[in-house]
Amino acid sequence: MSAEDVRFLLESLSTNDPCVRELAVRLLASEASGEAAQGLLQRLSSADSVMRTLAAFGLGLVQPKSAVDPLVRTVHDPSTGARADAIWALGRIGDGRAVRPVTDALGDASPLVREAAAGALGQLDSASAVPALVRLLRDDAVPSVRRTAAWALGSIEARSATPVLLQAARGDSDETVRETAVWAIGELGDASAAAGLGQLLSSERNVEVRGTAAWALGQLDIHTAPKGLIDALADAAVEVREAAIRGIAGHGESDPWPWPEPRPRPFP
């Protein structure tokens, strides 16, 4: 891509058409040139909140280290979209300087920002964020935020979080939170959760949660299958019976969870 092409795409970010803006920023990210990154950095301080959000999104795609400090400043932006995408971008870049401001953003008034912060911390892989993520999983009123906190704890491999993950797996009111908490326990491989997961298999009504629980039990270093896992071999749902067979077979089976990281949001 020529320098003229890059300049044209940067200018296209100012169009009123959101489809053109998104295509332009994605093309700039595919180029990943110094001029593209610099142009996005300049637009991160625009007076237009839509442009700041778009620039943060683009920098998350390009992932230049030079963007860390400007993005950290954008974590305090008055625009919810700019804050959320700046935090998402910091998670993508993976620089340790972002851990503290992103952890602080778990207390943001916007659920969108809290969710982005939890997802970013799962990518930043910092043990210092575990207590804050545990509180978020336990106390946040928004299911999508709790779900992302559970995902982050599994991604960080925070074994100290097993009790609160098990509590969420067995008692959260939202089935997606319960399933993600079960997945996280499987990722942690903490055998202390085996009995609790076995009981969950016997009492959980949601098919997806039961299937993931059966898989998770197979990831634990245990020598005797809990009764709930054995009973799952006769589950009414085919997918749960298949998961129970994989669970009894143990390690080596593919991870059932298709969500490698929270998606960028909001899209420009």
C-alpha positions as protocol buffer text, in pm:
chain_id: "A"
residue {
  index: 1
  type: MET
  ca { x: 0 y: 0 z: 0 }
}
residue {
  index: 2
  type: SER
  ca { x: 145 y: 334 z: -102 }
}
residue {
  index: 3
  type: ALA
  ca { x: 177 y: 633 z: 129 }
}
residue {
  index: 4
  type: GLU
  ca { x: -96 y: 801 z: -76 }
}
residue {
  index: 5
  type: ASP
  ca { x: -327 y: 504 z: -15 }
}
residue {
  index: 6
  type: VAL
  ca { x: -263 y: 523 z: 359 }
}
residue {
  index: 7
  type: ARG
  ca { x: -341 y: 895 z: 361 }
}
residue {
  index: 8
  type: PHE
  ca { x: -661 y: 832 z: 164 }
}
residue {
  index: 9
  type: LEU
  ca { x: -774 y: 570 z: 415 }
}
residue {
  index: 10
  type: LEU
  ca { x: -694 y: 796 z: 708 }
}
residue {
  index: 11
  type: GLU
  ca { x: -902 y: 1071 z: 547 }
}
residue {
  index: 12
  type: SER
  ca { x: -1183 y: 819 z: 491 }
}
residue {
  index: 13
  type: LEU
  ca { x: -1215 y: 779 z: 869 }
}
residue {
  index: 14
  type: SER
  ca { x: -1394 y: 1116 z: 869 }
}
residue {
  index: 15
  type: THR
  ca { x: -1676 y: 1004 z: 641 }
}
residue {
  index: 16
  type: ASN
  ca { x: -2032 y: 987 z: 771 }
}
residue {
  index: 17
  type: ASP
  ca { x: -2075 y: 630 z: 646 }
}
residue {
  index: 18
  type: PRO
  ca { x: -1997 y: 384 z: 932 }
}
residue {
  index: 19
  type: CYS
  ca { x: -1935 y: 98 z: 688 }
}
residue {
  index: 20
  type: VAL
  ca { x: -1671 y: 301 z: 504 }
}
residue {
  index: 21
  type: ARG
  ca { x: -1511 y: 399 z: 834 }
}
residue {
  index: 22
  type: GLU
  ca { x: -1486 y: 38 z: 950 }
}
residue {
  index: 23
  type: LEU
  ca { x: -1348 y: -84 z: 617 }
}
residue {
  index: 24
  type: ALA
  ca { x: -1093 y: 198 z: 617 }
}
residue {
  index: 25
  type: VAL
  ca { x: -968 y: 124 z: 968 }
}
residue {
  index: 26
  type: ARG
  ca { x: -942 y: -248 z: 898 }
}
residue {
  index: 27
  type: LEU
  ca { x: -746 y: -184 z: 577 }
}
residue {
  index: 28
  type: LEU
  ca { x: -515 y: 48 z: 771 }
}
residue {
  index: 29
  type: ALA
  ca { x: -464 y: -225 z: 1030 }
}
residue {
  index: 30
  type: SER
  ca { x: -380 y: -479 z: 762 }
}
residue {
  index: 31
  type: GLU
  ca { x: -108 y: -245 z: 638 }
}
residue {
  index: 32
  type: ALA
  ca { x: 27 y: -188 z: 992 }
}
residue {
  index: 33
  type: SER
  ca { x: 268 y: 78 z: 867 }
}
residue {
  index: 34
  type: GLY
  ca { x: 426 y: 345 z: 1080 }
}
residue {
  index: 35
  type: GLU
  ca { x: 228 y: 610 z: 896 }
}
residue {
  index: 36
  type: ALA
  ca { x: -100 y: 427 z: 963 }
}
residue {
  index: 37
  type: ALA
  ca { x: -21 y: 391 z: 1334 }
}
residue {
  index: 38
  type: GLN
  ca { x: 84 y: 754 z: 1360 }
}
residue {
  index: 39
  type: GLY
  ca { x: -232 y: 869 z: 1186 }
}
residue {
  index: 40
  type: LEU
  ca { x: -447 y: 669 z: 1425 }
}
residue {
  index: 41
  type: LEU
  ca { x: -255 y: 803 z: 1724 }
}
residue {
  index: 42
  type: GLN
  ca { x: -317 y: 1159 z: 1608 }
}
residue {
  index: 43
  type: ARG
  ca { x: -689 y: 1091 z: 1579 }
}
residue {
  index: 44
  type: LEU
  ca { x: -700 y: 947 z: 1930 }
}
residue {
  index: 45
  type: SER
  ca { x: -696 y: 1309 z: 2055 }
}
residue {
  index: 46
  type: SER
  ca { x: -969 y: 1426 z: 1815 }
}
residue {
  index: 47
  type: ALA
  ca { x: -1250 y: 1645 z: 1946 }
}
residue {
  index: 48
  type: ASP
  ca { x: -1493 y: 1396 z: 1788 }
}
residue {
  index: 49
  type: SER
  ca { x: -1575 y: 1105 z: 2019 }
}
residue {
  index: 50
  type: VAL
  ca { x: -1661 y: 879 z: 1723 }
}
residue {
  index: 51
  type: MET
  ca { x: -1315 y: 943 z: 1578 }
}
residue {
  index: 52
  type: ARG
  ca { x: -1148 y: 871 z: 1913 }
}
residue {
  index: 53
  type: THR
  ca { x: -1340 y: 544 z: 1940 }
}
residue {
  index: 54
  type: LEU
  ca { x: -1246 y: 451 z: 1584 }
}
residue {
  index: 55
  type: ALA
  ca { x: -880 y: 536 z: 1645 }
}
residue {
  index: 56
  type: ALA
  ca { x: -871 y: 323 z: 1962 }
}
residue {
  index: 57
  type: PHE
  ca { x: -1025 y: 33 z: 1772 }
}
residue {
  index: 58
  type: GLY
  ca { x: -768 y: 68 z: 1493 }
}
residue {
  index: 59
  type: LEU
  ca { x: -477 y: 85 z: 1736 }
}
residue {
  index: 60
  type: GLY
  ca { x: -601 y: -236 z: 1896 }
}
residue {
  index: 61
  type: LEU
  ca { x: -580 y: -401 z: 1555 }
}
residue {
  index: 62
  type: VAL
  ca { x: -236 y: -257 z: 1471 }
}
residue {
  index: 63
  type: GLN
  ca { x: -102 y: -309 z: 1828 }
}
residue {
  index: 64
  type: PRO
  ca { x: 185 y: -56 z: 1828 }
}
residue {
  index: 65
  type: LYS
  ca { x: 371 y: -28 z: 2159 }
}
residue {
  index: 66
  type: SER
  ca { x: 387 y: 348 z: 2108 }
}
residue {
  index: 67
  type: ALA
  ca { x: 9 y: 359 z: 2162 }
}
residue {
  index: 68
  type: VAL
  ca { x: 14 y: 230 z: 2521 }
}
residue {
  index: 69
  type: ASP
  ca { x: 45 y: 563 z: 2702 }
}
residue {
  index: 70
  type: PRO
  ca { x: -208 y: 747 z: 2481 }
}
residue {
  index: 71
  type: LEU
  ca { x: -453 y: 459 z: 2518 }
}
residue {
  index: 72
  type: VAL
  ca { x: -405 y: 459 z: 2896 }
}
residue {
  index: 73
  type: ARG
  ca { x: -506 y: 825 z: 2892 }
}
residue {
  index: 74
  type: THR
  ca { x: -811 y: 735 z: 2683 }
}
residue {
  index: 75
  type: VAL
  ca { x: -924 y: 493 z: 2956 }
}
residue {
  index: 76
  type: HIS
  ca { x: -1056 y: 811 z: 3125 }
}
residue {
  index: 77
  type: ASP
  ca { x: -1222 y: 949 z: 2812 }
}
residue {
  index: 78
  type: PRO
  ca { x: -1571 y: 1100 z: 2857 }
}
residue {
  index: 79
  type: SER
  ca { x: -1697 y: 877 z: 2574 }
}
residue {
  index: 80
  type: THR
  ca { x: -1803 y: 528 z: 2678 }
}
residue {
  index: 81
  type: GLY
  ca { x: -1713 y: 389 z: 2336 }
}
residue {
  index: 82
  type: ALA
  ca { x: -1365 y: 540 z: 2341 }
}
residue {
  index: 83
  type: ARG
  ca { x: -1300 y: 405 z: 2692 }
}
residue {
  index: 84
  type: ALA
  ca { x: -1421 y: 56 z: 2601 }
}
residue {
  index: 85
  type: ASP
  ca { x: -1222 y: 32 z: 2278 }
}
residue {
  index: 86
  type: ALA
  ca { x: -909 y: 181 z: 2436 }
}
residue {
  index: 87
  type: ILE
  ca { x: -924 y: -85 z: 2708 }
}
residue {
  index: 88
  type: TRP
  ca { x: -983 y: -356 z: 2448 }
}
residue {
  index: 89
  type: ALA
  ca { x: -683 y: -227 z: 2254 }
}
residue {
  index: 90
  type: LEU
  ca { x: -461 y: -232 z: 2564 }
}
residue {
  index: 91
  type: GLY
  ca { x: -554 y: -595 z: 2620 }
}
residue {
  index: 92
  type: ARG
  ca { x: -454 y: -673 z: 2262 }
}
residue {
  index: 93
  type: ILE
  ca { x: -120 y: -494 z: 2293 }
}
residue {
  index: 94
  type: GLY
  ca { x: -44 y: -678 z: 2617 }
}
residue {
  index: 95
  type: ASP
  ca { x: 184 y: -425 z: 2785 }
}
residue {
  index: 96
  type: GLY
  ca { x: 212 y: -444 z: 3165 }
}
residue {
  index: 97
  type: ARG
  ca { x: 172 y: -67 z: 3198 }
}
residue {
  index: 98
  type: ALA
  ca { x: -195 y: -115 z: 3126 }
}
residue {
  index: 99
  type: VAL
  ca { x: -270 y: -349 z: 3419 }
}
residue {
  index: 100
  type: ARG
  ca { x: -339 y: -86 z: 3685 }
}
residue {
  index: 101
  type: PRO
  ca { x: -557 y: 153 z: 3477 }
}
residue {
  index: 102
  type: VAL
  ca { x: -749 y: -138 z: 3326 }
}
residue {
  index: 103
  type: THR
  ca { x: -803 y: -290 z: 3671 }
}
residue {
  index: 104
  type: ASP
  ca { x: -933 y: 46 z: 3793 }
}
residue {
  index: 105
  type: ALA
  ca { x: -1176 y: 46 z: 3499 }
}
residue {
  index: 106
  type: LEU
  ca { x: -1352 y: -257 z: 3653 }
}
residue {
  index: 107
  type: GLY
  ca { x: -1526 y: 4 z: 3867 }
}
residue {
  index: 108
  type: ASP
  ca { x: -1650 y: 210 z: 3570 }
}
residue {
  index: 109
  type: ALA
  ca { x: -2017 y: 310 z: 3571 }
}
residue {
  index: 110
  type: SER
  ca { x: -2065 y: 161 z: 3224 }
}
residue {
  index: 111
  type: PRO
  ca { x: -2118 y: -218 z: 3197 }
}
residue {
  index: 112
  type: LEU
  ca { x: -1963 y: -200 z: 2850 }
}
residue {
  index: 113
  type: VAL
  ca { x: -1640 y: -62 z: 2994 }
}
residue {
  index: 114
  type: ARG
  ca { x: -1635 y: -307 z: 3286 }
}
residue {
  index: 115
  type: GLU
  ca { x: -1680 y: -596 z: 3043 }
}
residue {
  index: 116
  type: ALA
  ca { x: -1401 y: -465 z: 2820 }
}
residue {
  index: 117
  type: ALA
  ca { x: -1174 y: -428 z: 3124 }
}
residue {
  index: 118
  type: ALA
  ca { x: -1237 y: -782 z: 3242 }
}
residue {
  index: 119
  type: GLY
  ca { x: -1164 y: -917 z: 2895 }
}
residue {
  index: 120
  type: ALA
  ca { x: -846 y: -713 z: 2866 }
}
residue {
  index: 121
  type: LEU
  ca { x: -720 y: -836 z: 3201 }
}
residue {
  index: 122
  type: GLY
  ca { x: -768 y: -1193 z: 3082 }
}
residue {
  index: 123
  type: GLN
  ca { x: -526 y: -1112 z: 2802 }
}
residue {
  index: 124
  type: LEU
  ca { x: -285 y: -911 z: 3015 }
}
residue {
  index: 125
  type: ASP
  ca { x: -248 y: -1219 z: 3237 }
}
residue {
  index: 126
  type: SER
  ca { x: -172 y: -1038 z: 3561 }
}
residue {
  index: 127
  type: ALA
  ca { x: -214 y: -1212 z: 3895 }
}
residue {
  index: 128
  type: SER
  ca { x: -257 y: -874 z: 4063 }
}
residue {
  index: 129
  type: ALA
  ca { x: -597 y: -837 z: 3892 }
}
residue {
  index: 130
  type: VAL
  ca { x: -739 y: -1160 z: 4035 }
}
residue {
  index: 131
  type: PRO
  ca { x: -898 y: -1014 z: 4353 }
}
residue {
  index: 132
  type: ALA
  ca { x: -1074 y: -742 z: 4152 }
}
residue {
  index: 133
  type: LEU
  ca { x: -1200 y: -996 z: 3897 }
}
residue {
  index: 134
  type: VAL
  ca { x: -1327 y: -1220 z: 4177 }
}
residue {
  index: 135
  type: ARG
  ca { x: -1526 y: -928 z: 4321 }
}
residue {
  index: 136
  type: LEU
  ca { x: -1664 y: -853 z: 3976 }
}
residue {
  index: 137
  type: LEU
  ca { x: -1777 y: -1212 z: 3925 }
}
residue {
  index: 138
  type: ARG
  ca { x: -1935 y: -1223 z: 4268 }
}
residue {
  index: 139
  type: ASP
  ca { x: -2100 y: -882 z: 4285 }
}
residue {
  index: 140
  type: ASP
  ca { x: -2161 y: -722 z: 3943 }
}
residue {
  index: 141
  type: ALA
  ca { x: -2527 y: -686 z: 3852 }
}
residue {
  index: 142
  type: VAL
  ca { x: -2475 y: -740 z: 3477 }
}
residue {
  index: 143
  type: PRO
  ca { x: -2450 y: -1101 z: 3351 }
}
residue {
  index: 144
  type: SER
  ca { x: -2223 y: -1021 z: 3055 }
}
residue {
  index: 145
  type: VAL
  ca { x: -1975 y: -856 z: 3291 }
}
residue {
  index: 146
  type: ARG
  ca { x: -1980 y: -1151 z: 3530 }
}
residue {
  index: 147
  type: ARG
  ca { x: -1937 y: -1390 z: 3237 }
}
residue {
  index: 148
  type: THR
  ca { x: -1631 y: -1204 z: 3110 }
}
residue {
  index: 149
  type: ALA
  ca { x: -1483 y: -1194 z: 3460 }
}
residue {
  index: 150
  type: ALA
  ca { x: -1518 y: -1574 z: 3478 }
}
residue {
  index: 151
  type: TRP
  ca { x: -1353 y: -1607 z: 3137 }
}
residue {
  index: 152
  type: ALA
  ca { x: -1065 y: -1384 z: 3249 }
}
residue {
  index: 153
  type: LEU
  ca { x: -1006 y: -1586 z: 3566 }
}
residue {
  index: 154
  type: GLY
  ca { x: -984 y: -1903 z: 3358 }
}
residue {
  index: 155
  type: SER
  ca { x: -755 y: -1735 z: 3108 }
}
residue {
  index: 156
  type: ILE
  ca { x: -523 y: -1608 z: 3381 }
}
residue {
  index: 157
  type: GLU
  ca { x: -530 y: -1957 z: 3537 }
}
residue {
  index: 158
  type: ALA
  ca { x: -603 y: -1814 z: 3881 }
}
residue {
  index: 159
  type: ARG
  ca { x: -644 y: -2128 z: 4094 }
}
residue {
  index: 160
  type: SER
  ca { x: -717 y: -1914 z: 4399 }
}
residue {
  index: 161
  type: ALA
  ca { x: -1043 y: -1821 z: 4224 }
}
residue {
  index: 162
  type: THR
  ca { x: -1174 y: -2179 z: 4215 }
}
residue {
  index: 163
  type: PRO
  ca { x: -1416 y: -2139 z: 4512 }
}
residue {
  index: 164
  type: VAL
  ca { x: -1588 y: -1830 z: 4368 }
}
residue {
  index: 165
  type: LEU
  ca { x: -1597 y: -1986 z: 4021 }
}
residue {
  index: 166
  type: LEU
  ca { x: -1762 y: -2296 z: 4166 }
}
residue {
  index: 167
  type: GLN
  ca { x: -2008 y: -2078 z: 4352 }
}
residue {
  index: 168
  type: ALA
  ca { x: -2095 y: -1899 z: 4027 }
}
residue {
  index: 169
  type: ALA
  ca { x: -2117 y: -2229 z: 3838 }
}
residue {
  index: 170
  type: ARG
  ca { x: -2368 y: -2364 z: 4086 }
}
residue {
  index: 171
  type: GLY
  ca { x: -2565 y: -2055 z: 4177 }
}
residue {
  index: 172
  type: ASP
  ca { x: -2549 y: -1772 z: 3924 }
}
residue {
  index: 173
  type: SER
  ca { x: -2888 y: -1678 z: 3784 }
}
residue {
  index: 174
  type: ASP
  ca { x: -2756 y: -1655 z: 3428 }
}
residue {
  index: 175
  type: GLU
  ca { x: -2679 y: -1977 z: 3238 }
}
residue {
  index: 176
  type: THR
  ca { x: -2401 y: -1820 z: 3029 }
}
residue {
  index: 177
  type: VAL
  ca { x: -2224 y: -1714 z: 3347 }
}
residue {
  index: 178
  type: ARG
  ca { x: -2262 y: -2063 z: 3491 }
}
residue {
  index: 179
  type: GLU
  ca { x: -2125 y: -2224 z: 3176 }
}
residue {
  index: 180
  type: THR
  ca { x: -1828 y: -1988 z: 3156 }
}
residue {
  index: 181
  type: ALA
  ca { x: -1747 y: -2044 z: 3523 }
}
residue {
  index: 182
  type: VAL
  ca { x: -1752 y: -2421 z: 3463 }
}
residue {
  index: 183
  type: TRP
  ca { x: -1524 y: -2378 z: 3161 }
}
residue {
  index: 184
  type: ALA
  ca { x: -1285 y: -2167 z: 3371 }
}
residue {
  index: 185
  type: ILE
  ca { x: -1267 y: -2439 z: 3636 }
}
residue {
  index: 186
  type: GLY
  ca { x: -1175 y: -2688 z: 3365 }
}
residue {
  index: 187
  type: GLU
  ca { x: -903 y: -2452 z: 3244 }
}
residue {
  index: 188
  type: LEU
  ca { x: -766 y: -2424 z: 3598 }
}
residue {
  index: 189
  type: GLY
  ca { x: -761 y: -2803 z: 3642 }
}
residue {
  index: 190
  type: ASP
  ca { x: -818 y: -2769 z: 4017 }
}
residue {
  index: 191
  type: ALA
  ca { x: -916 y: -3114 z: 4149 }
}
residue {
  index: 192
  type: SER
  ca { x: -1072 y: -2958 z: 4459 }
}
residue {
  index: 193
  type: ALA
  ca { x: -1369 y: -2863 z: 4241 }
}
residue {
  index: 194
  type: ALA
  ca { x: -1445 y: -3223 z: 4135 }
}
residue {
  index: 195
  type: ALA
  ca { x: -1713 y: -3295 z: 4394 }
}
residue {
  index: 196
  type: GLY
  ca { x: -1885 y: -2963 z: 4332 }
}
residue {
  index: 197
  type: LEU
  ca { x: -1889 y: -3017 z: 3956 }
}
residue {
  index: 198
  type: GLY
  ca { x: -2024 y: -3367 z: 4008 }
}
residue {
  index: 199
  type: GLN
  ca { x: -2311 y: -3230 z: 4214 }
}
residue {
  index: 200
  type: LEU
  ca { x: -2373 y: -2962 z: 3952 }
}
residue {
  index: 201
  type: LEU
  ca { x: -2408 y: -3230 z: 3685 }
}
residue {
  index: 202
  type: SER
  ca { x: -2687 y: -3387 z: 3889 }
}
residue {
  index: 203
  type: SER
  ca { x: -2878 y: -3064 z: 3955 }
}
residue {
  index: 204
  type: GLU
  ca { x: -2817 y: -2832 z: 3656 }
}
residue {
  index: 205
  type: ARG
  ca { x: -3107 y: -2799 z: 3412 }
}
residue {
  index: 206
  type: ASN
  ca { x: -2923 y: -2631 z: 3125 }
}
residue {
  index: 207
  type: VAL
  ca { x: -2781 y: -2873 z: 2867 }
}
residue {
  index: 208
  type: GLU
  ca { x: -2483 y: -2655 z: 2773 }
}
residue {
  index: 209
  type: VAL
  ca { x: -2379 y: -2612 z: 3135 }
}
residue {
  index: 210
  type: ARG
  ca { x: -2405 y: -2986 z: 3199 }
}
residue {
  index: 211
  type: GLY
  ca { x: -2203 y: -3068 z: 2888 }
}
residue {
  index: 212
  type: THR
  ca { x: -1928 y: -2823 z: 2976 }
}
residue {
  index: 213
  type: ALA
  ca { x: -1921 y: -2953 z: 3334 }
}
residue {
  index: 214
  type: ALA
  ca { x: -1867 y: -3307 z: 3205 }
}
residue {
  index: 215
  type: TRP
  ca { x: -1579 y: -3183 z: 2989 }
}
residue {
  index: 216
  type: ALA
  ca { x: -1432 y: -2983 z: 3279 }
}
residue {
  index: 217
  type: LEU
  ca { x: -1426 y: -3289 z: 3504 }
}
residue {
  index: 218
  type: GLY
  ca { x: -1212 y: -3462 z: 3245 }
}
residue {
  index: 219
  type: GLN
  ca { x: -954 y: -3185 z: 3278 }
}
residue {
  index: 220
  type: LEU
  ca { x: -908 y: -3240 z: 3651 }
}
residue {
  index: 221
  type: ASP
  ca { x: -638 y: -3466 z: 3789 }
}
residue {
  index: 222
  type: ILE
  ca { x: -871 y: -3714 z: 3960 }
}
residue {
  index: 223
  type: HIS
  ca { x: -866 y: -4092 z: 3963 }
}
residue {
  index: 224
  type: THR
  ca { x: -1232 y: -4161 z: 4044 }
}
residue {
  index: 225
  type: ALA
  ca { x: -1517 y: -4008 z: 3845 }
}
residue {
  index: 226
  type: PRO
  ca { x: -1780 y: -3835 z: 4062 }
}
residue {
  index: 227
  type: LYS
  ca { x: -2124 y: -3995 z: 4065 }
}
residue {
  index: 228
  type: GLY
  ca { x: -2265 y: -3703 z: 3869 }
}
residue {
  index: 229
  type: LEU
  ca { x: -2027 y: -3773 z: 3580 }
}
residue {
  index: 230
  type: ILE
  ca { x: -2118 y: -4142 z: 3574 }
}
residue {
  index: 231
  type: ASP
  ca { x: -2489 y: -4055 z: 3585 }
}
residue {
  index: 232
  type: ALA
  ca { x: -2436 y: -3815 z: 3291 }
}
residue {
  index: 233
  type: LEU
  ca { x: -2368 y: -4117 z: 3070 }
}
residue {
  index: 234
  type: ALA
  ca { x: -2745 y: -4170 z: 3079 }
}
residue {
  index: 235
  type: ASP
  ca { x: -2837 y: -3802 z: 3037 }
}
residue {
  index: 236
  type: ALA
  ca { x: -3139 y: -3730 z: 2817 }
}
residue {
  index: 237
  type: ALA
  ca { x: -2930 y: -3497 z: 2600 }
}
residue {
  index: 238
  type: VAL
  ca { x: -2697 y: -3664 z: 2348 }
}
residue {
  index: 239
  type: GLU
  ca { x: -2440 y: -3385 z: 2374 }
}
residue {
  index: 240
  type: VAL
  ca { x: -2418 y: -3430 z: 2751 }
}
residue {
  index: 241
  type: ARG
  ca { x: -2368 y: -3806 z: 2714 }
}
residue {
  index: 242
  type: GLU
  ca { x: -2092 y: -3743 z: 2460 }
}
residue {
  index: 243
  type: ALA
  ca { x: -1929 y: -3487 z: 2690 }
}
residue {
  index: 244
  type: ALA
  ca { x: -1947 y: -3733 z: 2980 }
}
residue {
  index: 245
  type: ILE
  ca { x: -1763 y: -3994 z: 2773 }
}
residue {
  index: 246
  type: ARG
  ca { x: -1496 y: -3737 z: 2690 }
}
residue {
  index: 247
  type: GLY
  ca { x: -1482 y: -3634 z: 3054 }
}
residue {
  index: 248
  type: ILE
  ca { x: -1423 y: -3990 z: 3170 }
}
residue {
  index: 249
  type: ALA
  ca { x: -1158 y: -4030 z: 2900 }
}
residue {
  index: 250
  type: GLY
  ca { x: -975 y: -3739 z: 3060 }
}
residue {
  index: 251
  type: HIS
  ca { x: -716 y: -3498 z: 2920 }
}
residue {
  index: 252
  type: GLY
  ca { x: -639 y: -3459 z: 2555 }
}
residue {
  index: 253
  type: GLU
  ca { x: -987 y: -3373 z: 2433 }
}
residue {
  index: 254
  type: SER
  ca { x: -1044 y: -3041 z: 2257 }
}
residue {
  index: 255
  type: ASP
  ca { x: -1162 y: -2741 z: 2452 }
}
residue {
  index: 256
  type: PRO
  ca { x: -1539 y: -2702 z: 2397 }
}
residue {
  index: 257
  type: TRP
  ca { x: -1543 y: -2329 z: 2447 }
}
residue {
  index: 258
  type: PRO
  ca { x: -1532 y: -2134 z: 2118 }
}
residue {
  index: 259
  type: TRP
  ca { x: -1471 y: -1788 z: 2263 }
}
residue {
  index: 260
  type: PRO
  ca { x: -1095 y: -1719 z: 2258 }
}
residue {
  index: 261
  type: GLU
  ca { x: -1136 y: -1357 z: 2364 }
}
residue {
  index: 262
  type: PRO
  ca { x: -1411 y: -1100 z: 2398 }
}
residue {
  index: 263
  type: ARG
  ca { x: -1483 y: -933 z: 2066 }
}
residue {
  index: 264
  type: PRO
  ca { x: -1394 y: -567 z: 2005 }
}
residue {
  index: 265
  type: ARG
  ca { x: -1680 y: -344 z: 2105 }
}
residue {
  index: 266
  type: PRO
  ca { x: -1841 y: -125 z: 2023 }
}
residue {
  index: 267
  type: PHE
  ca { x: -1776 y: -151 z: 1651 }
}
residue {
  index: 268
  type: PRO
  ca { x: -1729 y: 191 z: 1489 }
}
